[in-house]
């Protein structure tokens, strides 16, 4: 589960499928976002029920894993492994974007930490993919630069994500026209 803070720190608790899974979480300062969990639960009615109590929670996304069949269990294990080294990037050289805030163009630079498949993608705050900048194999230490035309994007907050093998880096960006 991904949560973010839009203005000032809030403390709240989160329930999933009617059970408390996170008690008294403090969201942090404006602009902070966090991945919480995983929280193993059984979904029996076909709907994922999430609720919060206390302060105002800003939910920005949910990862759903399943392990009900051999193939699904393998996919679930891969998903768990892929997120072991997740990080939120600030001034990390693995992923850079400028300018921030952006208006008509966004320059993105990313460096592979390992020889593996890589993917750089821009998401809106609802978790919808807005633009795929790169998808392909990269060698450890290899750096690529891409320029994205952004004049058609609406004002808002975006997440730029770079996945390289087991490494995931993210940047929060603001688009203004």
N, C-alpha and C positions, 0 to 999 in steps of 0.2 A: 504494500500500500504506500502511495506517495502522498505526502502532505507538504504544503508550503505556507509561508506567512506573507500576507500582503501589506500589513502596516505595523502592528506591534505585537509583542509576545502574548500568547494565550496559553492557558493550561486547561487541558481537557482529557477526557477518557474516551476510548473507542471500543465499541462492541461490534462483533461480527457474528452473524447468525444468532443473535440474542445473547451471546456470551462475551463478557469483558475480556478483551485481548491486550489492551494497553491502558494502564492506569496513570492518571496525572502526568501526561506528556506535556512538556513545555515546548512550544513551536519555535522559539528563537526570534531574532530581530527581523525586520522587514527584509524580504528577499531571500530568507533562508528556506531551504526545502530539504526534506529528509525522506529516506526510504525506511519504512517500518516493516517488521515481520521477518520471515514469513509466519503466518498464523494458520496452522492446519485445522481445517473445519470440513464438515461434510455438508454439501448442498443437496437438499432433498426435494425442494420444491421448484427447482429450475431458476431461482432468482438468488442473487447475492445480496444479502441484507446487511448494510453498514450503517451505523449510527454513532453519534458522538454526544457527550454530555459535558457540561461545564462551559468552557469558553467556546469561541467560534472556530470550528475546524475548517480548513480549506483542503478538501480532497482533490488531488489532481490526477490520480490514476491508480489502477489496481493491476497487479500481475496475477494471473490465474494459472495454476499448475494442476495437472491431474495425473494420477498414477493408477488408473483402473485397469489398464491392459498392459501387456508387455511393451508395446510401442510407446504408449503414453507414459509408462513408468520410465522408459529410457529418455524420452523427451524431458520429463520432469527432472531427472538427474542432471541432464545437460543444462537445463535452465538454472538449477541450483549452482552448478559449477561455474557457469558463465557469470553469475552475479557475485561470486565470492570476493572479487577484488574491485568492486564498484566504488567509485569515488565521485564526489562533487568537485568540479574543477574550478579554481579561482585563477591563480597565476601559474598553473601547471602548463608546461611546454607541450604536453601531449595533444592539447586542443586549444586553439586560440581563434578569436573572431574579433574583427574590428570593422567599422566603428561600433560601439555600443553605448548609447542607442544608435540604431541604423535607420536609414530612410530609403534610399534608392538602391544601394549596393551593400553587400556584406562580403568581406574577405575572410576566408576560413583557411587556417593552416593546421594540419594534424600530422603527428609523428607516431608511427607504429612502435609499440613496445616489444612486440614479438612478431615473428613471421607467421602470419595467419590471415584469414579473411578479415576484411575491414568494411565498415559501413558508417557513413556520416549522413545524418538525417536531421531535418528541422521539423519540430512538432509544435503545434499550438498548445495552449494550456488545457485543452480538453483531451490531449493525447493523440490527436489526429495528425498523421503525417502531412506536412505542408510541402516538403520538397526533399527528394533524395539527391544529395550532392555527390556521393561516391559509394560504389559497391564493387569490391574486387579484392584480390590478394595483395598484401603488402609484406615487405621484408622488414625485420627488426631494424629500427633506426631510420627507416625510409620516411621522408617528409613529402607531403603533397600540399598544394595550395589550390583552392577553388574560389571563384568569384560567383556570387549569387545575385541576380537581379531581383530586388525586393520591392520595387515601386508598386506592384500590384497587391502586396500583402496589406491587410488592414492593421491599424494601430493595435498594439497589444504586446503581451509577454509571450516569448517563445523559448523552447528548450532545444538547444543544439546537442545532439548525442553522437558520440564517436565510440563504436564498438570495435575492438581489435582483439580477436581471440577471447581470452578471459578478462580483458580489461574493458571497462566502460567508463567514459568520461562525459560529463555534461556541463553545459554552460547555460545560464539563464540570460536571455537577451531581450531587449525591448525595441520594438518597431514603432517608429513615429513617422508620419507623413507630413 
